Amino acid sequence: HGGGEGRTSTGLKGGPKTPWGKKALGVNTRGKKKASSNLILRRRKGTKK
């Protein structure tokens, strides 16, 4: 999607992303069918200092 002056490029849609193209800022990016998902019972909120 080139076009020179006076036109905007399409760009990558879909909000803020990490440098690797995954969604950033509060989006759950973990796969739902992961084998260890049934071991995780609750979210570790606020464990970082």
N, C-alpha and C positions, 0 to 999 in steps of 0.2 A: 504494500500500500504506500507507494511513494507519492510523487506528485508535485514536489517542489514548493514554491511559494504559495501562500494563501489557502492552503488546505491543511487540516490537522490529520495526523495519523490515527489509526484505529487504536493502537495501544493494547495493553493487557487488561482485560476487564475483570471485575470481581473484587474490588476492594483492596485493602492493604495486604501485602504478601511478605513472606520471609525472603531472604536471598535465594532460597531453593525453590520458590514458587508455591509453597504451602500457604494457606490462609493464616493471617496473623490477627492479633487483638481479640482474644476472647472466643475464638472459634474452636470447637473440639475437633482435633484432627486425628484422633486415635481411631483405628478401625474397630467397627462394632463386632466383627467376627473373630477377634483375636483370641487365641487359646487361653490366655491368662486373664481375660476380662472377668470371668466368674470368680476370680480370687480377689478382685478389687471390690470392696464393699462400700467404701465411702471416699469422698473427695478429700484430699489433704489440703485444706484451705488454710493459708496463713502459717505454713511451717517455715518459710524463709525468714531470716532476720535482716 
